[in-house]
Amino acid sequence: MRVIADHTRAVAFTIADGELPSNTGAGYVIRRILRRAIRYYYSFLDIREPFIYKIVALLADEFAKVFPELKAQQDFVSKVVLEEEKSFLRTLQDGLSRFDTLEVNNGVIAGQAAFELYDTYGFPIDLTRLLASERNRSVDEIGF
């Protein structure tokens, strides 16, 4: 829960400050932080539906005096987080089921298979690396 709380705080404050999740620059950092939190609750808390967007209201109330911008934009921030959660949960569910079927040779996942996960299903390579590492495997980076 601490990881989720810390990541939610970072994402919510940053969105309230004007930066949105995206595929480039600071927006990409926000997206990765949020996705890491989603992966935590999905994998370790067995939560299968959007969850973080609900925490935004609690966060906005708790920090209303310190960071009133979040309270003022609470609905907007919650909606942005909810849409990101919905999108990544679909990607995560599909990617995890496909990841579990990948062929592993001598503890190495073929680069082509990792690339297909990324290119066809939107499953981030950093998550593929992390999952492989958790299973004492690696990814053929050159082949990727």
VEXLOZA-890291 format. One line per field, with one value per residue (C-alpha): residue in one letter; x negated, y, z negated. Coordinates in pm, 1 decimal, m for minus. Layout:
% VEXLOZA-890291
resn <- (A, ...)
px <- (X, ...)
py <- (Y, ...)
pz <- (Z, ...)
% end
This chain:
% VEXLOZA-890291
resn <- (M, R, V, I, A, D, H, T, R, A, V, A, F, T, I, A, D, G, E, L, P, S, N, T, G, A, G, Y, V, I, R, R, I, L, R, R, A, I, R, Y, Y, Y, S, F, L, D, I, R, E, P, F, I, Y, K, I, V, A, L, L, A, D, E, F, A, K, V, F, P, E, L, K, A, Q, Q, D, F, V, S, K, V, V, L, E, E, E, K, S, F, L, R, T, L, Q, D, G, L, S, R, F, D, T, L, E, V, N, N, G, V, I, A, G, Q, A, A, F, E, L, Y, D, T, Y, G, F, P, I, D, L, T, R, L, L, A, S, E, R, N, R, S, V, D, E, I, G, F)
px <- (0.0, m289.7, m413.1, m64.2, m17.3, m353.2, m301.0, 54.3, m64.3, m335.4, m98.8, 191.4, m23.0, m190.5, 137.8, 286.3, m25.0, 52.5, m136.7, 57.8, m43.9, m179.5, m437.4, m709.4, m901.8, m760.2, m426.5, m598.1, m747.8, m399.5, m262.0, m538.2, m490.1, m116.5, m166.7, m403.9, m140.6, 123.6, m103.3, m155.4, 212.2, 287.7, 10.7, m30.8, 312.0, 515.8, 720.6, 848.7, 1035.1, 938.5, 845.9, 606.8, 853.4, 1054.0, 756.0, 733.4, 1026.7, 864.8, 536.7, 702.9, 873.8, 557.8, 343.9, 609.7, 426.9, 82.0, 166.1, 511.2, 460.4, 527.6, 855.0, 961.3, 887.1, 983.5, 1247.2, 1019.9, 724.2, 947.2, 1078.5, 730.5, 608.4, 918.2, 870.3, 503.3, 593.1, 858.5, 624.6, 327.4, 532.8, 645.0, 284.3, 163.2, 421.2, 355.6, m20.5, m47.5, 150.6, m67.2, m387.2, m309.3, m297.8, m631.3, m886.9, m1196.4, m1525.9, m1805.4, m1634.9, m1612.5, m1296.8, m1343.4, m1377.5, m1126.5, m865.1, m932.9, m904.2, m573.6, m440.1, m542.8, m452.4, m131.4, 8.7, m141.9, m314.0, m611.4, m957.0, m1053.0, m766.3, m871.0, m1223.9, m1090.4, m866.6, m1149.3, m1381.8, m1125.3, m1123.3, m1504.4, m1492.4, m1626.4, m1522.2, m1729.6, m1781.5, m1967.9, m1688.7, m1431.9)
py <- (0.0, 236.0, 204.7, 274.0, 571.5, 726.3, 674.9, 810.9, 1122.0, 1187.7, 1134.8, 1334.5, 1636.0, 1637.3, 1616.4, 1892.6, 2095.4, 2070.0, 1769.4, 1481.6, 1119.8, 1074.2, 887.1, 1152.6, 1360.1, 1425.9, 1277.9, 946.2, 953.1, 1008.6, 722.6, 486.7, 580.4, 518.6, 191.0, 68.4, 132.7, m42.7, m342.8, m355.2, m365.1, m604.5, m851.0, m818.4, m712.2, m909.2, m601.3, m634.3, m306.8, 61.4, 156.4, 449.8, 707.7, 651.9, 754.0, 1096.0, 1231.2, 1121.8, 1273.9, 1600.1, 1628.4, 1542.1, 1797.7, 2067.0, 2324.8, 2244.2, 2196.0, 2346.4, 2298.7, 1928.3, 1987.7, 2237.1, 1986.0, 1668.6, 1555.8, 1618.8, 1437.5, 1141.6, 1115.6, 1125.1, 856.4, 641.9, 646.3, 555.4, 273.4, 129.6, 136.2, m16.9, m282.4, m414.6, m413.1, m573.5, m852.3, m939.4, m906.8, m1118.0, m1401.7, m1389.3, m1355.1, m1679.7, m1863.5, m1737.7, m1997.7, m1981.7, m2129.6, m2160.9, m1900.7, m1644.8, m1506.1, m1452.7, m1088.8, m1137.0, m1260.8, m966.7, m729.2, m884.1, m829.8, m465.0, m391.5, m591.6, m582.4, m263.2, m450.6, m235.7, m388.7, m268.1, m472.6, m774.3, m738.1, m706.0, m1012.2, m1212.0, m1110.8, m1212.4, m1558.0, m1580.4, m1524.5, m1263.4, m1108.8, m1124.0, m746.7, m759.6, m967.0, m723.8)
pz <- (0.0, m68.7, 290.8, 421.9, 187.2, 279.6, 651.6, 635.3, 456.1, 716.6, 1007.8, 862.9, 770.0, 1110.1, 1301.8, 1085.1, 1165.4, 1538.7, 1670.8, 1826.8, 1884.5, 2236.4, 2441.5, 2419.1, 2167.5, 1823.0, 1930.4, 1991.1, 1641.3, 1498.2, 1704.7, 1587.0, 1220.9, 1250.1, 1434.3, 1168.3, 900.9, 1111.3, 1155.8, 776.9, 690.7, 973.7, 890.4, 515.3, 386.8, 642.8, 736.2, 1092.8, 1147.6, 1135.4, 782.0, 768.6, 899.3, 578.8, 365.4, 531.6, 326.0, m0.2, 108.3, 210.2, m129.4, m322.5, m138.3, m81.0, m293.2, m158.0, 211.4, 281.7, 657.8, 616.1, 432.6, 700.3, 978.3, 793.8, 1047.0, 1343.9, 1185.0, 1091.0, 1448.5, 1600.5, 1359.6, 1419.0, 1797.4, 1762.0, 1523.5, 1753.7, 2049.9, 1871.3, 1693.5, 2034.0, 2154.9, 1833.9, 1836.9, 2201.4, 2167.8, 1853.4, 2004.9, 2317.1, 2111.9, 1933.4, 2266.5, 2403.0, 2488.0, 2269.7, 2387.3, 2130.4, 1913.2, 2194.2, 2351.6, 2724.2, 2826.3, 3104.6, 2855.6, 2622.8, 2918.5, 3022.6, 2669.9, 2698.5, 3059.6, 3095.3, 2742.4, 2599.1, 2317.3, 2208.3, 2242.5, 1895.0, 1751.6, 1958.2, 1816.5, 1461.3, 1490.8, 1646.6, 1364.2, 1102.0, 1260.6, 1285.7, 1660.2, 1895.0, 2224.5, 2541.6, 2564.7, 2896.4, 3051.1, 2915.3)
% end
